[in-house]
């Protein structure tokens, strides 16, 4: 599928409170028209700690669709305050995000992988190291 519109892909929490903030951040800071969302509860924990390789493969397959069919050049992985799927503090989730980045880079797609944190106001998005 070719398009004159640009895409990014986000591996995001399913929590609806973070969706708009992340989408807006990506559009504003990466100049894309659309943001594909791959959602799971606590995706940073899943990617780092899951013994279930099927769920990681499922995430990879959805990212691949965004990259290969929509031409996404950026993939973001998101953690957030108050996550029910990963109920840990920011510092722990930031460490998980850094580990997740390695795993997503190992998927082998020609993309930039970035890490984002959403604060408890559900508006403030911060890029992590």
C-alpha positions in Angstrom: 0.0 0.0 0.0 1.5 3.3 -1.0 0.4 6.6 0.4 1.4 10.2 0.2 0.7 10.4 3.9 3.3 9.6 6.5 3.0 7.2 9.5 4.7 6.5 12.8 4.0 3.4 14.9 3.6 3.4 18.7 3.7 0.4 21.0 1.4 1.9 23.6 -0.5 0.9 26.7 -4.2 0.1 26.1 -5.1 2.8 28.7 -7.2 5.3 26.8 -5.9 8.2 29.0 -2.5 8.1 27.1 -3.7 7.6 23.6 -4.3 11.2 22.5 -1.3 12.7 24.3 1.0 10.2 22.6 -0.6 10.6 19.2 -0.4 14.4 19.4 3.3 14.3 20.6 4.3 12.0 17.7 2.5 14.1 15.1 3.9 17.4 16.4 7.5 16.2 17.0 7.9 13.7 14.1 5.8 15.5 11.4 3.6 12.5 10.5 0.0 12.4 9.4 -1.0 9.2 11.1 0.0 7.2 14.1 -0.6 3.4 14.1 -1.2 2.1 17.7 -0.2 -1.3 18.8 -1.7 -1.6 22.3 -1.2 -3.9 25.2 -1.6 -3.5 29.0 1.9 -2.5 30.1 3.7 -3.1 26.9 7.1 -2.2 28.3 6.7 -5.0 30.9 5.5 -7.4 28.3 8.4 -6.8 26.0 11.0 -7.0 28.8 9.6 -9.8 30.9 7.1 -11.9 28.9 7.8 -15.6 28.9 5.1 -15.8 26.3 6.9 -15.4 23.0 3.6 -15.5 21.1 2.6 -12.1 22.5 5.9 -10.6 21.6 5.6 -12.1 18.1 2.1 -10.6 17.8 3.5 -7.2 18.7 6.3 -7.6 16.1 3.8 -8.6 13.4 1.7 -5.5 14.0 4.7 -3.3 14.0 5.8 -4.9 10.7 2.5 -4.1 9.1 3.0 -0.4 10.1 6.5 -0.4 8.8 6.1 -2.4 5.6 2.6 -1.3 4.5 2.3 2.2 5.9 6.0 3.1 5.7 6.4 4.0 9.4 10.0 5.3 10.0 9.6 5.8 13.7 8.5 3.3 16.4 7.8 4.6 19.9 7.5 2.5 23.0 5.4 4.1 25.8 5.3 3.8 29.6 3.0 5.9 31.8 2.1 6.9 35.3 -0.5 4.8 37.0 -0.3 1.8 34.6 -2.5 -1.0 35.8 -0.6 -3.5 33.5 2.8 -2.4 34.9 2.2 -0.9 38.3 5.7 0.4 39.0 7.3 3.7 39.4 8.8 5.8 36.6 12.4 4.8 37.2 11.6 1.1 36.9 9.5 1.6 33.8 12.3 3.8 32.2 14.7 1.0 32.7 12.3 -1.4 31.1 11.8 0.9 28.2 15.6 0.9 27.6 15.5 -2.9 27.5 12.5 -2.9 25.3 14.3 -0.6 22.8 17.0 -3.3 22.3 14.3 -6.0 21.7 12.4 -3.8 19.2 15.6 -3.0 17.4 16.3 -6.7 17.2 13.1 -7.0 15.2 15.3 -5.7 12.4 13.1 -3.0 10.9 14.7 0.1 9.4 13.2 2.5 11.9 14.2 4.9 14.7 13.0 3.5 18.0 12.2 6.1 20.6 11.0 5.9 24.2 8.2 8.0 25.7 6.8 8.5 29.2 3.3 10.0 29.9 2.9 11.8 33.2 -0.2 11.5 35.4 -1.8 14.7 34.0 -2.3 12.6 30.8 -1.0 15.5 28.7 2.7 15.7 29.4 4.9 13.4 27.2 8.6 13.1 27.8 11.2 11.5 25.6 13.4 9.2 27.6 17.2 8.9 26.9 
